[in-house]
């Protein structure tokens, strides 16, 4: 998952990912406990085994279980990474759509305001050309202010998302290192 994708996640999505990772961590701890119990059981069997061949035969089950647990862990990490990437893609698309909708709404509002100002000016033209010019200027200034407010709101939202994703990314560097080491996070 890239920095940009992580920055686009909302706090609730980041928390949801952390909760999922916590659950996965608990499952893996339980699995490790189970494997440690099996290993202890295997050691007792080895001590009780009459020959090295018998001990080796009994140990094969432990190695197979450890390999299966390791593979399951890697598969879960890969699945989590894919989920996070999908969430980031969805959030990015939603943010782009939201920004485009906000821009369209502001443009439509500006268009309507300009139309209203022009109609007023046409009606008042007979009275005075100066008054009409001043109203058009005021409408344009309002449009500019609305555009500026919209741009500031969009920028603020991007900054908040970027900050949250950076914090999440920094807090989970170990996960990134683990993914890189396992060949998943390239």
Secondary structure, DSSP 4 states (H G I P E B T S, - for coil): --HHHHHTS-HHHHHHHHHHHHHHHHHHHHHHHHHHHHHHHHHHHHHH-SSHHHHHHHHHHHHHHHHHHHHHHHHHHHHHHHHHHHHHHHHHHHHHHHHHHHHHHHHHHHHHHHHHHHHHHHHHTTT-HHHHHHHHHHHHHHHHHHHHHHHHHHHHHHHHHHHHHHHHHHHTHHHHHHHHHHTS--
